Amino acid sequence: MSSGYARRTDGSHHWYWVAAIPGAFVLWLATLAWLAVASSFEAFSFGTRMIELSMVALGVPFAFLTAYFPVAVYRDASYVDRTSGKWAPMPMRQALAALPGLALLVVTGIAVVLTSGSPVVPIIVGFVADVPFAVYYLRKRSERVGVPGFP
């Protein structure tokens, strides 16, 4: 087995899933900005429903990223712990720190079902809660061991 294949399958690719959280957040902000500009034109009549409209395209990816985020952090922290020698991030502790977004998604989802609220609220709340820890983890990882290259 080549060393390139071993590198790709040992968990280092989970770093990209962690990095997808802030990347998708920036994409969502750009989408909201574009929808705000577009709503100022009379041809578009979606008005104040910009957030719901943005979730048409980004709702499922946000929900997936929120659910997978603790697993990605755990797998990447395990990889870094095994291979770096410079940083021992304690994978379970890092995964637990990444869990509040998923917990908020579930709790807010239950509240929305009970109150007949908008189904996009739990997705947004859970996802946005993950952004600060994702940025923190990526910054710490970058400072201690760097970032991997593209596969």
C-alpha positions in Angstrom: 0.0 0.0 0.0 1.4 3.4 -0.9 1.9 6.0 1.7 -0.4 8.4 -0.2 -3.3 6.0 0.2 -2.5 5.4 3.9 -2.5 9.2 4.5 -5.9 9.7 2.9 -7.7 6.9 4.8 -6.3 7.5 8.3 -8.6 10.3 9.2 -6.8 13.4 8.1 -9.6 14.2 5.6 -12.0 15.0 8.5 -10.2 18.4 8.8 -12.1 19.5 5.7 -15.4 18.7 7.3 -14.5 20.9 10.2 -13.4 23.6 7.8 -16.7 23.3 6.0 -18.5 24.8 9.0 -17.1 28.4 8.8 -16.9 28.1 5.0 -20.6 27.3 4.7 -21.4 30.0 7.2 -19.7 32.6 5.0 -21.6 31.2 2.0 -24.8 31.6 3.9 -24.1 35.2 4.8 -23.3 36.0 1.1 -26.6 34.3 0.1 -28.5 36.4 2.6 -26.8 39.6 1.3 -27.6 38.6 -2.3 -31.2 37.9 -1.3 -31.4 41.3 0.5 -30.3 43.0 -2.7 -32.6 41.0 -4.9 -35.6 41.7 -2.6 -35.2 45.4 -3.2 -36.2 44.8 -6.9 -39.9 44.8 -7.5 -39.7 41.7 -9.7 -38.9 39.6 -6.6 -41.7 39.4 -4.1 -40.2 37.3 -1.3 -39.7 40.3 0.9 -38.9 39.3 4.5 -38.8 35.6 3.8 -35.1 35.8 2.9 -33.9 33.4 5.7 -36.4 30.7 4.8 -35.5 31.1 1.1 -31.8 30.7 1.9 -32.6 27.5 3.7 -34.1 26.0 0.5 -30.6 25.5 -0.8 -28.6 25.3 2.4 -30.9 23.7 4.9 -29.9 20.1 4.3 -26.2 20.7 4.1 -26.4 22.8 7.3 -28.3 20.0 9.1 -25.8 17.4 7.9 -22.8 19.5 8.9 -24.3 20.1 12.3 -24.9 16.4 12.9 -21.5 15.3 11.5 -19.4 18.1 13.2 -18.7 16.2 16.5 -17.7 13.1 14.6 -15.4 15.1 12.3 -13.7 16.8 15.2 -13.3 13.5 17.0 -11.8 11.8 14.0 -9.5 14.7 13.1 -8.4 15.2 16.8 -7.6 11.4 16.9 -5.5 11.7 13.8 -3.6 14.7 15.1 -3.2 13.0 18.5 -1.7 9.9 16.8 0.5 11.5 14.3 1.6 15.0 15.2 3.7 14.7 18.4 3.2 18.4 18.8 -0.4 18.6 20.0 -2.4 16.1 22.0 -6.0 17.5 21.5 -7.8 14.8 23.6 -10.3 13.7 20.9 -13.3 12.9 23.2 -13.0 16.3 24.9 -12.9 18.1 21.5 -15.9 16.1 20.3 -17.8 17.0 23.4 -17.0 20.6 22.9 -18.3 20.3 19.3 -21.6 18.8 20.5 -23.6 21.8 21.6 -24.7 22.7 18.0 -26.3 19.3 17.6 -27.9 19.4 21.0 -29.3 22.9 20.2 -30.6 21.6 16.9 -32.5 18.8 18.6 -33.8 20.8 21.6 -34.9 23.7 19.3 -36.4 21.2 16.9 -38.5 19.7 19.6 -39.6 23.2 20.7 -40.5 24.1 17.1 -42.6 21.0 16.7 -44.5 21.7 19.9 -45.1 25.3 19.0 -45.6 24.9 15.3 -42.8 27.3 14.5 -40.6 27.6 11.5 -38.6 24.4 10.7 -35.6 26.4 9.6 -35.0 27.8 13.1 -33.4 24.6 14.6 -31.2 24.2 11.6 -29.9 27.7 11.8 -29.5 27.7 15.6 -27.6 24.4 15.6 -25.4 25.4 12.7 -24.5 28.9 13.9 -23.7 27.5 17.4 -21.0 25.3 15.7 -19.2 28.2 14.0 -17.2 29.6 16.9 -15.9 26.2 18.0 -15.0 25.3 14.4 -13.0 28.5 14.0 -11.3 28.0 17.4 -10.4 24.4 16.6 -9.1 25.2 13.2 -7.0 28.1 14.6 -5.5 25.9 17.3 -4.8 23.1 14.9 -3.2 25.5 12.5 -1.0 27.0 15.2 0.1 23.7 16.6 0.4 21.3 13.6 -0.5 23.3 10.5 -3.1 22.3 8.0 -3.0 19.4 5.6 -2.7 19.9 1.8 -5.4 18.9 -0.7 -5.8 15.1 -1.1 
